[in-house]
Amino acid sequence: MKIKIWTILIIIVLLIITGIFYLIKNSENIGVTGFVVGSTHDHANFMVFINGEEINFALPQYIVKAKEVHIEDMNGNVIHKHATGITLGYFFKTLGFKFDENCFVFDNKK
């Protein structure tokens, strides 16, 4: 009887340890916001014009600002999305921009 109890306890401890290692290993794929990096891999072409002038997103300050969604390879016209649930608003927020139906606030707050 004692052997059975010890066997069950050892199995439970091993399951707990395995679960902890699994969570640690996979936690690096979860962004601070809760988006799971790697849950998708999508690309979207985009351009932003303000008063007829195109904003250049190929500048270094816009390249790979977040793991879950970003611009990379100095190509300022392609959004790389690596997590489901990402909105266009969240993408611009990672670059320091804010916008709503009335206003687009640049990363320099203008």
KOLBAKE-168763 format. One record per atom (N, C-alpha, C): atom name; residue in one letter; x, y, z; residue number from 1. Coordinates in pm, 1 decimal. Each point is the difference from the previous one (the first is absolute). Example, Ala and Ser with C-alpha at 12.3 -4.5 7.8 and 13.67 -1.06 7.14 Angstrom:
BEGIN
<site atom="N" type="a" X="1319.0" Y="-569.0" Z="780.0" seq="1"/>
<site atom="CA" type="a" X="-89.0" Y="119.0" Z="0.0" seq="1"/>
<site atom="C" type="a" X="90.0" Y="120.0" Z="0.0" seq="1"/>
<site atom="N" type="s" X="-35.0" Y="105.0" Z="-72.0" seq="2"/>
<site atom="CA" type="s" X="82.0" Y="119.0" Z="6.0" seq="2"/>
<site atom="C" type="s" X="-77.0" Y="109.0" Z="73.0" seq="2"/>
This chain:
BEGIN
<site atom="N" type="m" X="82.0" Y="-119.9" Z="0.0" seq="1"/>
<site atom="CA" type="m" X="-82.0" Y="119.9" Z="0.0" seq="1"/>
<site atom="C" type="m" X="86.4" Y="126.4" Z="0.0" seq="1"/>
<site atom="N" type="k" X="109.1" Y="-3.4" Z="79.7" seq="2"/>
<site atom="CA" type="k" X="88.8" Y="115.9" Z="6.0" seq="2"/>
<site atom="C" type="k" X="65.3" Y="25.7" Z="-135.4" seq="2"/>
<site atom="N" type="i" X="33.3" Y="-106.2" Z="-72.2" seq="3"/>
<site atom="CA" type="i" X="63.5" Y="15.5" Z="-131.2" seq="3"/>
<site atom="C" type="i" X="-97.1" Y="66.4" Z="-96.8" seq="3"/>
<site atom="N" type="k" X="-126.0" Y="-36.7" Z="3.5" seq="4"/>
<site atom="CA" type="k" X="-101.0" Y="60.0" Z="-86.9" seq="4"/>
<site atom="C" type="k" X="-13.7" Y="150.4" Z="26.1" seq="4"/>
<site atom="N" type="i" X="-5.2" Y="38.0" Z="124.6" seq="5"/>
<site atom="CA" type="i" X="-14.2" Y="141.4" Z="36.5" seq="5"/>
<site atom="C" type="i" X="122.5" Y="77.7" Z="-48.0" seq="5"/>
<site atom="N" type="w" X="121.3" Y="-55.0" Z="22.6" seq="6"/>
<site atom="CA" type="w" X="121.9" Y="67.1" Z="-44.9" seq="6"/>
<site atom="C" type="w" X="4.3" Y="10.2" Z="-152.2" seq="6"/>
<site atom="N" type="t" X="-43.8" Y="-103.3" Z="-67.5" seq="7"/>
<site atom="CA" type="t" X="-3.2" Y="2.0" Z="-146.2" seq="7"/>
<site atom="C" type="t" X="-94.1" Y="109.7" Z="-49.9" seq="7"/>
<site atom="N" type="i" X="-116.1" Y="8.9" Z="59.0" seq="8"/>
<site atom="CA" type="i" X="-96.9" Y="104.2" Z="-38.8" seq="8"/>
<site atom="C" type="i" X="56.0" Y="138.9" Z="28.8" seq="8"/>
<site atom="N" type="l" X="62.4" Y="18.0" Z="114.7" seq="9"/>
<site atom="CA" type="l" X="59.1" Y="130.0" Z="35.1" seq="9"/>
<site atom="C" type="l" X="112.6" Y="36.7" Z="-97.2" seq="9"/>
<site atom="N" type="i" X="82.2" Y="-95.0" Z="-36.2" seq="10"/>
<site atom="CA" type="i" X="110.0" Y="25.9" Z="-93.8" seq="10"/>
<site atom="C" type="i" X="-56.6" Y="38.3" Z="-136.7" seq="10"/>
<site atom="N" type="i" X="-103.1" Y="-69.8" Z="-44.9" seq="11"/>
<site atom="CA" type="i" X="-62.1" Y="32.7" Z="-128.7" seq="11"/>
<site atom="C" type="i" X="-58.6" Y="141.3" Z="2.8" seq="11"/>
<site atom="N" type="i" X="-66.8" Y="36.7" Z="107.7" seq="12"/>
<site atom="CA" type="i" X="-57.9" Y="134.3" Z="12.4" seq="12"/>
<site atom="C" type="i" X="109.8" Y="105.9" Z="-2.5" seq="12"/>
<site atom="N" type="v" X="107.9" Y="-22.8" Z="74.2" seq="13"/>
<site atom="CA" type="v" X="111.2" Y="95.5" Z="2.5" seq="13"/>
<site atom="C" type="v" X="61.4" Y="13.7" Z="-138.9" seq="13"/>
<site atom="N" type="l" X="19.3" Y="-111.6" Z="-69.3" seq="14"/>
<site atom="CA" type="l" X="55.8" Y="4.6" Z="-135.8" seq="14"/>
<site atom="C" type="l" X="-92.7" Y="74.8" Z="-96.2" seq="14"/>
<site atom="N" type="l" X="-129.4" Y="-19.7" Z="12.0" seq="15"/>
<site atom="CA" type="l" X="-95.7" Y="73.3" Z="-83.8" seq="15"/>
<site atom="C" type="l" X="5.9" Y="150.4" Z="27.4" seq="15"/>
<site atom="N" type="i" X="10.6" Y="36.3" Z="125.8" seq="16"/>
<site atom="CA" type="i" X="9.7" Y="142.3" Z="36.1" seq="16"/>
<site atom="C" type="i" X="128.0" Y="60.4" Z="-56.9" seq="16"/>
<site atom="N" type="i" X="111.6" Y="-70.3" Z="15.1" seq="17"/>
<site atom="CA" type="i" X="127.9" Y="49.4" Z="-52.0" seq="17"/>
<site atom="C" type="i" X="-6.3" Y="12.8" Z="-152.1" seq="17"/>
<site atom="N" type="t" X="-56.6" Y="-99.7" Z="-66.8" seq="18"/>
<site atom="CA" type="t" X="-14.4" Y="5.6" Z="-145.7" seq="18"/>
<site atom="C" type="t" X="-86.2" Y="119.6" Z="-41.1" seq="18"/>
<site atom="N" type="g" X="-108.6" Y="22.2" Z="70.7" seq="19"/>
<site atom="CA" type="g" X="-87.0" Y="113.9" Z="-28.5" seq="19"/>
<site atom="C" type="g" X="71.8" Y="132.6" Z="17.3" seq="19"/>
<site atom="N" type="i" X="79.9" Y="11.5" Z="103.0" seq="20"/>
<site atom="CA" type="i" X="75.1" Y="123.8" Z="24.4" seq="20"/>
<site atom="C" type="i" X="100.6" Y="24.2" Z="-112.3" seq="20"/>
<site atom="N" type="f" X="73.0" Y="-103.5" Z="-40.7" seq="21"/>
<site atom="CA" type="f" X="95.2" Y="16.3" Z="-110.6" seq="21"/>
<site atom="C" type="f" X="-71.0" Y="36.9" Z="-129.6" seq="21"/>
<site atom="N" type="y" X="-116.3" Y="-59.8" Z="-24.7" seq="22"/>
<site atom="CA" type="y" X="-77.4" Y="32.6" Z="-120.7" seq="22"/>
<site atom="C" type="y" X="-40.7" Y="147.4" Z="0.8" seq="22"/>
<site atom="N" type="l" X="-49.7" Y="47.8" Z="112.7" seq="23"/>
<site atom="CA" type="l" X="-41.5" Y="140.3" Z="10.3" seq="23"/>
<site atom="C" type="l" X="117.5" Y="94.8" Z="-17.2" seq="23"/>
<site atom="N" type="i" X="113.7" Y="-33.5" Z="58.9" seq="24"/>
<site atom="CA" type="i" X="119.1" Y="85.4" Z="-13.8" seq="24"/>
<site atom="C" type="i" X="45.0" Y="3.6" Z="-144.9" seq="24"/>
<site atom="N" type="k" X="4.5" Y="-115.5" Z="-64.8" seq="25"/>
<site atom="CA" type="k" X="44.4" Y="-7.5" Z="-139.6" seq="25"/>
<site atom="C" type="k" X="-90.7" Y="80.7" Z="-91.8" seq="25"/>
<site atom="N" type="n" X="-130.8" Y="-7.4" Z="22.4" seq="26"/>
<site atom="CA" type="n" X="-94.5" Y="67.7" Z="-88.4" seq="26"/>
<site atom="C" type="n" X="-29.2" Y="143.4" Z="40.1" seq="26"/>
<site atom="N" type="s" X="40.6" Y="41.7" Z="118.2" seq="27"/>
<site atom="CA" type="s" X="-29.4" Y="136.6" Z="44.0" seq="27"/>
<site atom="C" type="s" X="75.3" Y="103.8" Z="-81.7" seq="27"/>
<site atom="N" type="e" X="113.7" Y="-37.9" Z="-60.0" seq="28"/>
<site atom="CA" type="e" X="74.2" Y="96.9" Z="-80.5" seq="28"/>
<site atom="C" type="e" X="-74.4" Y="34.6" Z="-128.7" seq="28"/>
<site atom="N" type="n" X="-100.8" Y="-78.7" Z="-38.3" seq="29"/>
<site atom="CA" type="n" X="-79.6" Y="29.7" Z="-118.4" seq="29"/>
<site atom="C" type="n" X="-121.4" Y="86.6" Z="30.6" seq="29"/>
<site atom="N" type="i" X="-24.3" Y="27.6" Z="125.7" seq="30"/>
<site atom="CA" type="i" X="-114.3" Y="82.3" Z="37.1" seq="30"/>
<site atom="C" type="i" X="49.8" Y="140.7" Z="27.5" seq="30"/>
<site atom="N" type="g" X="-49.0" Y="96.4" Z="-78.9" seq="31"/>
<site atom="CA" type="g" X="41.6" Y="138.5" Z="16.6" seq="31"/>
<site atom="C" type="g" X="-54.4" Y="58.3" Z="129.5" seq="31"/>
<site atom="N" type="v" X="46.7" Y="116.1" Z="36.0" seq="32"/>
<site atom="CA" type="v" X="-42.7" Y="66.3" Z="122.4" seq="32"/>
<site atom="C" type="v" X="-149.8" Y="25.1" Z="-2.0" seq="32"/>
<site atom="N" type="t" X="-54.9" Y="17.0" Z="-117.1" seq="33"/>
<site atom="CA" type="t" X="-141.8" Y="30.8" Z="-14.5" seq="33"/>
<site atom="C" type="t" X="-86.7" Y="-123.6" Z="-1.7" seq="33"/>
<site atom="N" type="g" X="59.2" Y="-118.0" Z="1.6" seq="34"/>
<site atom="CA" type="g" X="-77.1" Y="-123.4" Z="-2.1" seq="34"/>
<site atom="C" type="g" X="-14.7" Y="-60.5" Z="-137.8" seq="34"/>
<site atom="N" type="f" X="46.7" Y="66.7" Z="-104.2" seq="35"/>
<site atom="CA" type="f" X="-4.3" Y="-57.5" Z="-134.3" seq="35"/>
<site atom="C" type="f" X="100.1" Y="-115.4" Z="-7.3" seq="35"/>
<site atom="N" type="v" X="-39.1" Y="-108.4" Z="-64.1" seq="36"/>
<site atom="CA" type="v" X="87.7" Y="-115.6" Z="-12.7" seq="36"/>
<site atom="C" type="v" X="77.9" Y="9.7" Z="-130.4" seq="36"/>
<site atom="N" type="v" X="128.5" Y="30.8" Z="11.8" seq="37"/>
<site atom="CA" type="v" X="86.5" Y="12.4" Z="-116.6" seq="37"/>
<site atom="C" type="v" X="14.0" Y="-137.9" Z="-63.4" seq="37"/>
<site atom="N" type="g" X="-22.1" Y="-5.0" Z="-131.5" seq="38"/>
<site atom="CA" type="g" X="6.7" Y="-126.3" Z="-71.7" seq="38"/>
<site atom="C" type="g" X="-135.8" Y="-60.3" Z="-27.4" seq="38"/>
<site atom="N" type="s" X="-107.7" Y="62.2" Z="51.0" seq="39"/>
<site atom="CA" type="s" X="-133.9" Y="-53.5" Z="-22.4" seq="39"/>
<site atom="C" type="s" X="-49.2" Y="27.2" Z="-142.2" seq="39"/>
<site atom="N" type="t" X="67.8" Y="87.2" Z="-72.3" seq="40"/>
<site atom="CA" type="t" X="-28.5" Y="24.5" Z="-141.2" seq="40"/>
<site atom="C" type="t" X="124.3" Y="59.6" Z="-63.9" seq="40"/>
<site atom="N" type="h" X="1.8" Y="9.0" Z="-130.4" seq="41"/>
<site atom="CA" type="h" X="107.5" Y="69.1" Z="-70.8" seq="41"/>
<site atom="C" type="h" X="-62.6" Y="60.9" Z="-125.1" seq="41"/>
<site atom="N" type="d" X="-38.0" Y="126.1" Z="10.9" seq="42"/>
<site atom="CA" type="d" X="-67.1" Y="70.9" Z="-108.3" seq="42"/>
<site atom="C" type="d" X="78.3" Y="123.6" Z="-39.1" seq="42"/>
<site atom="N" type="h" X="-14.6" Y="39.3" Z="-125.7" seq="43"/>
<site atom="CA" type="h" X="58.4" Y="124.6" Z="-50.3" seq="43"/>
<site atom="C" type="h" X="-112.4" Y="84.8" Z="-57.8" seq="43"/>
<site atom="N" type="a" X="11.7" Y="129.8" Z="17.2" seq="44"/>
<site atom="CA" type="a" X="-98.4" Y="92.5" Z="-56.9" seq="44"/>
<site atom="C" type="a" X="72.5" Y="122.4" Z="-53.7" seq="44"/>
<site atom="N" type="n" X="-26.8" Y="33.7" Z="-123.4" seq="45"/>
<site atom="CA" type="n" X="56.0" Y="122.7" Z="-57.6" seq="45"/>
<site atom="C" type="n" X="-80.1" Y="118.7" Z="52.0" seq="45"/>
<site atom="N" type="f" X="68.4" Y="109.5" Z="27.1" seq="46"/>
<site atom="CA" type="f" X="-69.2" Y="119.7" Z="46.8" seq="46"/>
<site atom="C" type="f" X="79.7" Y="124.8" Z="-36.2" seq="46"/>
<site atom="N" type="m" X="-69.2" Y="109.7" Z="-7.7" seq="47"/>
<site atom="CA" type="m" X="62.0" Y="132.0" Z="-19.4" seq="47"/>
<site atom="C" type="m" X="-86.6" Y="100.2" Z="75.4" seq="47"/>
<site atom="N" type="v" X="63.0" Y="101.0" Z="55.7" seq="48"/>
<site atom="CA" type="v" X="-73.3" Y="105.0" Z="70.5" seq="48"/>
<site atom="C" type="v" X="34.5" Y="133.5" Z="-63.7" seq="48"/>
<site atom="N" type="f" X="-102.8" Y="74.0" Z="-39.1" seq="49"/>
<site atom="CA" type="f" X="16.3" Y="134.1" Z="-55.4" seq="49"/>
<site atom="C" type="f" X="-71.1" Y="98.5" Z="91.2" seq="49"/>
<site atom="N" type="i" X="69.8" Y="105.3" Z="37.6" seq="50"/>
<site atom="CA" type="i" X="-58.4" Y="108.7" Z="77.7" seq="50"/>
<site atom="C" type="i" X="15.2" Y="126.7" Z="-82.5" seq="50"/>
<site atom="N" type="n" X="-112.1" Y="64.0" Z="-30.9" seq="51"/>
<site atom="CA" type="n" X="-0.3" Y="120.2" Z="-84.0" seq="51"/>
<site atom="C" type="n" X="77.5" Y="-21.9" Z="-130.6" seq="51"/>
<site atom="N" type="g" X="-17.4" Y="-118.6" Z="-59.7" seq="52"/>
<site atom="CA" type="g" X="62.6" Y="-30.0" Z="-127.6" seq="52"/>
<site atom="C" type="g" X="145.7" Y="-43.1" Z="7.5" seq="52"/>
<site atom="N" type="e" X="58.1" Y="-3.4" Z="119.2" seq="53"/>
<site atom="CA" type="e" X="140.6" Y="-37.1" Z="15.1" seq="53"/>
<site atom="C" type="e" X="11.2" Y="-137.6" Z="65.1" seq="53"/>
<site atom="N" type="e" X="77.1" Y="-89.3" Z="-65.0" seq="54"/>
<site atom="CA" type="e" X="16.0" Y="-135.5" Z="53.5" seq="54"/>
<site atom="C" type="e" X="94.8" Y="-0.5" Z="120.1" seq="54"/>
<site atom="N" type="i" X="-39.0" Y="-72.6" Z="104.3" seq="55"/>
<site atom="CA" type="i" X="86.7" Y="-17.1" Z="116.4" seq="55"/>
<site atom="C" type="i" X="96.8" Y="-114.4" Z="-30.0" seq="55"/>
<site atom="N" type="n" X="128.9" Y="22.6" Z="23.5" seq="56"/>
<site atom="CA" type="n" X="103.6" Y="-99.1" Z="-30.1" seq="56"/>
<site atom="C" type="n" X="21.2" Y="-91.6" Z="120.6" seq="56"/>
<site atom="N" type="f" X="-58.4" Y="-119.2" Z="-6.7" seq="57"/>
<site atom="CA" type="f" X="15.3" Y="-96.1" Z="109.1" seq="57"/>
<site atom="C" type="f" X="123.3" Y="-88.3" Z="-17.5" seq="57"/>
<site atom="N" type="a" X="83.5" Y="27.2" Z="-100.6" seq="58"/>
<site atom="CA" type="a" X="123.6" Y="-76.4" Z="-19.6" seq="58"/>
<site atom="C" type="a" X="115.0" Y="56.1" Z="84.0" seq="58"/>
<site atom="N" type="l" X="-26.7" Y="101.5" Z="78.8" seq="59"/>
<site atom="CA" type="l" X="104.2" Y="58.3" Z="84.9" seq="59"/>
<site atom="C" type="l" X="33.6" Y="-94.1" Z="116.1" seq="59"/>
<site atom="N" type="p" X="123.0" Y="1.0" Z="46.1" seq="60"/>
<site atom="CA" type="p" X="43.3" Y="-92.8" Z="106.3" seq="60"/>
<site atom="C" type="p" X="-85.6" Y="4.4" Z="126.5" seq="60"/>
<site atom="N" type="q" X="-56.0" Y="115.0" Z="35.5" seq="61"/>
<site atom="CA" type="q" X="-77.6" Y="8.0" Z="124.6" seq="61"/>
<site atom="C" type="q" X="-131.3" Y="-78.1" Z="-6.0" seq="61"/>
<site atom="N" type="y" X="-39.3" Y="-48.0" Z="-118.9" seq="62"/>
<site atom="CA" type="y" X="-123.7" Y="-76.9" Z="-13.7" seq="62"/>
<site atom="C" type="y" X="23.6" Y="-149.4" Z="-21.0" seq="62"/>
<site atom="N" type="i" X="123.0" Y="-41.3" Z="-11.8" seq="63"/>
<site atom="CA" type="i" X="30.9" Y="-138.5" Z="-33.3" seq="63"/>
<site atom="C" type="i" X="0.7" Y="-87.5" Z="126.0" seq="63"/>
<site atom="N" type="v" X="-75.3" Y="-108.3" Z="-3.8" seq="64"/>
<site atom="CA" type="v" X="-13.0" Y="-101.2" Z="105.5" seq="64"/>
<site atom="C" type="v" X="-9.8" Y="62.8" Z="139.6" seq="64"/>
<site atom="N" type="k" X="-111.5" Y="65.5" Z="24.5" seq="65"/>
<site atom="CA" type="k" X="-25.8" Y="61.9" Z="130.6" seq="65"/>
<site atom="C" type="k" X="-69.7" Y="-96.4" Z="95.9" seq="65"/>
<site atom="N" type="a" X="-61.5" Y="-107.8" Z="-52.0" seq="66"/>
<site atom="CA" type="a" X="-67.8" Y="-98.7" Z="84.8" seq="66"/>
<site atom="C" type="a" X="10.8" Y="-136.7" Z="-67.1" seq="66"/>
<site atom="N" type="k" X="6.7" Y="-105.8" Z="81.0" seq="67"/>
<site atom="CA" type="k" X="11.9" Y="-135.1" Z="-55.8" seq="67"/>
<site atom="C" type="k" X="-127.4" Y="-43.6" Z="-70.2" seq="67"/>
<site atom="N" type="e" X="-115.2" Y="40.5" Z="52.6" seq="68"/>
<site atom="CA" type="e" X="-126.4" Y="-50.8" Z="-51.5" seq="68"/>
<site atom="C" type="e" X="-45.7" Y="65.3" Z="-130.7" seq="68"/>
<site atom="N" type="v" X="43.1" Y="123.3" Z="-26.0" seq="69"/>
<site atom="CA" type="v" X="-34.6" Y="68.4" Z="-125.0" seq="69"/>
<site atom="C" type="v" X="104.6" Y="107.8" Z="-24.8" seq="69"/>
<site atom="N" type="h" X="48.7" Y="9.8" Z="-124.4" seq="70"/>
<site atom="CA" type="h" X="106.8" Y="95.7" Z="-26.2" seq="70"/>
<site atom="C" type="h" X="23.2" Y="18.6" Z="-149.5" seq="70"/>
<site atom="N" type="i" X="87.1" Y="95.1" Z="-28.4" seq="71"/>
<site atom="CA" type="i" X="54.7" Y="20.4" Z="-134.0" seq="71"/>
<site atom="C" type="i" X="143.6" Y="-50.4" Z="9.3" seq="71"/>
<site atom="N" type="e" X="46.0" Y="-70.7" Z="-103.1" seq="72"/>
<site atom="CA" type="e" X="137.8" Y="-49.4" Z="5.2" seq="72"/>
<site atom="C" type="e" X="67.7" Y="17.8" Z="-135.1" seq="72"/>
<site atom="N" type="d" X="129.2" Y="-23.6" Z="-1.1" seq="73"/>
<site atom="CA" type="d" X="80.6" Y="3.3" Z="-122.3" seq="73"/>
<site atom="C" type="d" X="-5.1" Y="133.5" Z="-72.8" seq="73"/>
<site atom="N" type="m" X="-19.1" Y="107.2" Z="73.4" seq="74"/>
<site atom="CA" type="m" X="-1.5" Y="135.7" Z="-56.7" seq="74"/>
<site atom="C" type="m" X="-103.1" Y="15.6" Z="-112.5" seq="74"/>
<site atom="N" type="n" X="-99.8" Y="-89.6" Z="-4.2" seq="75"/>
<site atom="CA" type="n" X="-109.7" Y="14.1" Z="-94.0" seq="75"/>
<site atom="C" type="n" X="-114.6" Y="63.8" Z="76.1" seq="75"/>
<site atom="N" type="g" X="-22.9" Y="125.8" Z="-22.0" seq="76"/>
<site atom="CA" type="g" X="-98.7" Y="74.2" Z="77.3" seq="76"/>
<site atom="C" type="g" X="-143.0" Y="-16.7" Z="-44.6" seq="76"/>
<site atom="N" type="n" X="-26.0" Y="-89.4" Z="-93.4" seq="77"/>
<site atom="CA" type="n" X="-136.4" Y="-16.1" Z="-49.9" seq="77"/>
<site atom="C" type="n" X="-61.0" Y="-136.3" Z="29.7" seq="77"/>
<site atom="N" type="v" X="66.0" Y="-81.2" Z="84.3" seq="78"/>
<site atom="CA" type="v" X="-53.2" Y="-132.9" Z="31.8" seq="78"/>
<site atom="C" type="v" X="-3.0" Y="-19.2" Z="151.8" seq="78"/>
<site atom="N" type="i" X="-119.5" Y="-27.3" Z="50.9" seq="79"/>
<site atom="CA" type="i" X="-16.4" Y="-34.0" Z="141.3" seq="79"/>
<site atom="C" type="i" X="19.0" Y="-151.3" Z="12.5" seq="79"/>
<site atom="N" type="h" X="83.4" Y="-41.9" Z="93.0" seq="80"/>
<site atom="CA" type="h" X="20.9" Y="-142.0" Z="29.8" seq="80"/>
<site atom="C" type="h" X="-72.8" Y="-29.5" Z="130.9" seq="80"/>
<site atom="N" type="k" X="-101.9" Y="-85.0" Z="-7.7" seq="81"/>
<site atom="CA" type="k" X="-80.6" Y="-31.4" Z="117.9" seq="81"/>
<site atom="C" type="k" X="27.0" Y="-144.3" Z="41.7" seq="81"/>
<site atom="N" type="h" X="43.6" Y="-18.7" Z="125.4" seq="82"/>
<site atom="CA" type="h" X="36.7" Y="-132.3" Z="50.2" seq="82"/>
<site atom="C" type="h" X="-90.7" Y="-47.2" Z="113.2" seq="82"/>
<site atom="N" type="a" X="-112.5" Y="67.1" Z="21.7" seq="83"/>
<site atom="CA" type="a" X="-93.0" Y="-41.0" Z="105.1" seq="83"/>
<site atom="C" type="a" X="-142.4" Y="34.1" Z="-42.6" seq="83"/>
<site atom="N" type="t" X="-92.6" Y="-85.6" Z="35.7" seq="84"/>
<site atom="CA" type="t" X="-139.9" Y="26.9" Z="-30.4" seq="84"/>
<site atom="C" type="t" X="-54.3" Y="106.3" Z="95.5" seq="84"/>
<site atom="N" type="g" X="-104.0" Y="68.7" Z="-43.0" seq="85"/>
<site atom="CA" type="g" X="-63.5" Y="101.0" Z="84.1" seq="85"/>
<site atom="C" type="g" X="60.7" Y="138.7" Z="-10.7" seq="85"/>
<site atom="N" type="i" X="102.5" Y="16.5" Z="-81.1" seq="86"/>
<site atom="CA" type="i" X="66.0" Y="130.2" Z="-16.2" seq="86"/>
<site atom="C" type="i" X="-88.5" Y="90.8" Z="-83.8" seq="86"/>
<site atom="N" type="t" X="-20.7" Y="121.2" Z="46.4" seq="87"/>
<site atom="CA" type="t" X="-77.0" Y="99.4" Z="-76.1" seq="87"/>
<site atom="C" type="t" X="95.2" Y="102.2" Z="-62.4" seq="87"/>
<site atom="N" type="l" X="-51.1" Y="73.5" Z="-96.2" seq="88"/>
<site atom="CA" type="l" X="79.2" Y="106.0" Z="-61.0" seq="88"/>
<site atom="C" type="l" X="35.4" Y="106.1" Z="105.0" seq="88"/>
<site atom="N" type="g" X="-93.0" Y="28.5" Z="88.0" seq="89"/>
<site atom="CA" type="g" X="25.8" Y="95.1" Z="108.5" seq="89"/>
<site atom="C" type="g" X="113.4" Y="-44.9" Z="89.3" seq="89"/>
<site atom="N" type="y" X="2.8" Y="-129.6" Z="34.0" seq="90"/>
<site atom="CA" type="y" X="108.4" Y="-52.2" Z="83.0" seq="90"/>
<site atom="C" type="y" X="133.3" Y="10.1" Z="-73.9" seq="90"/>
<site atom="N" type="f" X="0.7" Y="-32.2" Z="-130.1" seq="91"/>
<site atom="CA" type="f" X="122.0" Y="11.3" Z="-79.6" seq="91"/>
<site atom="C" type="f" X="56.7" Y="142.0" Z="7.4" seq="91"/>
<site atom="N" type="f" X="-84.7" Y="100.4" Z="-24.9" seq="92"/>
<site atom="CA" type="f" X="47.5" Y="138.9" Z="5.0" seq="92"/>
<site atom="C" type="f" X="43.6" Y="38.9" Z="141.3" seq="92"/>
<site atom="N" type="k" X="-66.3" Y="-54.5" Z="100.7" seq="93"/>
<site atom="CA" type="k" X="39.3" Y="28.2" Z="138.5" seq="93"/>
<site atom="C" type="k" X="142.5" Y="-49.2" Z="26.4" seq="93"/>
<site atom="N" type="t" X="37.9" Y="-115.9" Z="-56.7" seq="94"/>
<site atom="CA" type="t" X="136.1" Y="-50.9" Z="20.6" seq="94"/>
<site atom="C" type="t" X="104.1" Y="92.3" Z="-62.6" seq="94"/>
<site atom="N" type="l" X="-42.5" Y="80.6" Z="-97.3" seq="95"/>
<site atom="CA" type="l" X="91.6" Y="93.8" Z="-64.9" seq="95"/>
<site atom="C" type="l" X="-1.2" Y="137.7" Z="67.2" seq="95"/>
<site atom="N" type="g" X="-87.1" Y="16.9" Z="99.7" seq="96"/>
<site atom="CA" type="g" X="-7.8" Y="128.5" Z="69.3" seq="96"/>
<site atom="C" type="g" X="-105.3" Y="93.0" Z="-57.1" seq="96"/>
<site atom="N" type="f" X="-85.5" Y="-49.2" Z="-90.1" seq="97"/>
<site atom="CA" type="f" X="-106.1" Y="80.8" Z="-60.0" seq="97"/>
<site atom="C" type="f" X="-131.4" Y="-25.4" Z="72.1" seq="97"/>
<site atom="N" type="k" X="-89.4" Y="96.0" Z="-12.2" seq="98"/>
<site atom="CA" type="k" X="-136.6" Y="-15.6" Z="49.4" seq="98"/>
<site atom="C" type="k" X="-92.9" Y="51.3" Z="-108.0" seq="98"/>
<site atom="N" type="f" X="-114.7" Y="-63.8" Z="-14.1" seq="99"/>
<site atom="CA" type="f" X="-97.5" Y="54.2" Z="-93.1" seq="99"/>
<site atom="C" type="f" X="-141.1" Y="-41.9" Z="38.4" seq="99"/>
<site atom="N" type="d" X="-94.0" Y="83.3" Z="-43.7" seq="100"/>
<site atom="CA" type="d" X="-141.7" Y="-31.9" Z="12.2" seq="100"/>
<site atom="C" type="d" X="-68.2" Y="55.4" Z="-124.7" seq="100"/>
<site atom="N" type="e" X="-131.7" Y="7.8" Z="0.5" seq="101"/>
<site atom="CA" type="e" X="-70.5" Y="44.7" Z="-120.2" seq="101"/>
<site atom="C" type="e" X="23.7" Y="147.9" Z="-33.1" seq="101"/>
<site atom="N" type="n" X="54.9" Y="77.5" Z="93.3" seq="102"/>
<site atom="CA" type="n" X="20.6" Y="143.0" Z="-21.7" seq="102"/>
<site atom="C" type="n" X="145.6" Y="43.9" Z="-9.7" seq="102"/>
<site atom="N" type="c" X="91.3" Y="-80.8" Z="50.0" seq="103"/>
<site atom="CA" type="c" X="136.1" Y="49.3" Z="15.7" seq="103"/>
<site atom="C" type="c" X="102.6" Y="-113.1" Z="-12.2" seq="103"/>
<site atom="N" type="f" X="116.2" Y="33.1" Z="-56.4" seq="104"/>
<site atom="CA" type="f" X="113.4" Y="-92.3" Z="-9.5" seq="104"/>
<site atom="C" type="f" X="116.6" Y="70.8" Z="67.6" seq="104"/>
<site atom="N" type="v" X="45.1" Y="-51.8" Z="113.9" seq="105"/>
<site atom="CA" type="v" X="108.9" Y="61.7" Z="75.2" seq="105"/>
<site atom="C" type="v" X="128.2" Y="-75.5" Z="-30.0" seq="105"/>
<site atom="N" type="f" X="99.4" Y="70.7" Z="-52.1" seq="106"/>
<site atom="CA" type="f" X="127.0" Y="-60.0" Z="-38.5" seq="106"/>
<site atom="C" type="f" X="81.4" Y="-39.0" Z="123.4" seq="106"/>
<site atom="N" type="d" X="105.1" Y="-76.9" Z="-23.7" seq="107"/>
<site atom="CA" type="d" X="86.6" Y="-42.6" Z="109.4" seq="107"/>
<site atom="C" type="d" X="71.4" Y="116.3" Z="66.7" seq="107"/>
<site atom="N" type="n" X="10.0" Y="114.7" Z="-69.2" seq="108"/>
<site atom="CA" type="n" X="61.1" Y="119.4" Z="59.9" seq="108"/>
<site atom="C" type="n" X="-105.6" Y="88.1" Z="66.8" seq="108"/>
<site atom="N" type="k" X="-122.1" Y="-54.0" Z="17.7" seq="109"/>
<site atom="CA" type="k" X="-113.6" Y="64.7" Z="69.3" seq="109"/>
<site atom="C" type="k" X="-63.2" Y="114.5" Z="-76.2" seq="109"/>
<site atom="N" type="k" X="32.8" Y="17.5" Z="-128.6" seq="110"/>
<site atom="CA" type="k" X="-60.8" Y="106.1" Z="-81.5" seq="110"/>
<site atom="C" type="k" X="-122.9" Y="-51.4" Z="-69.7" seq="110"/>
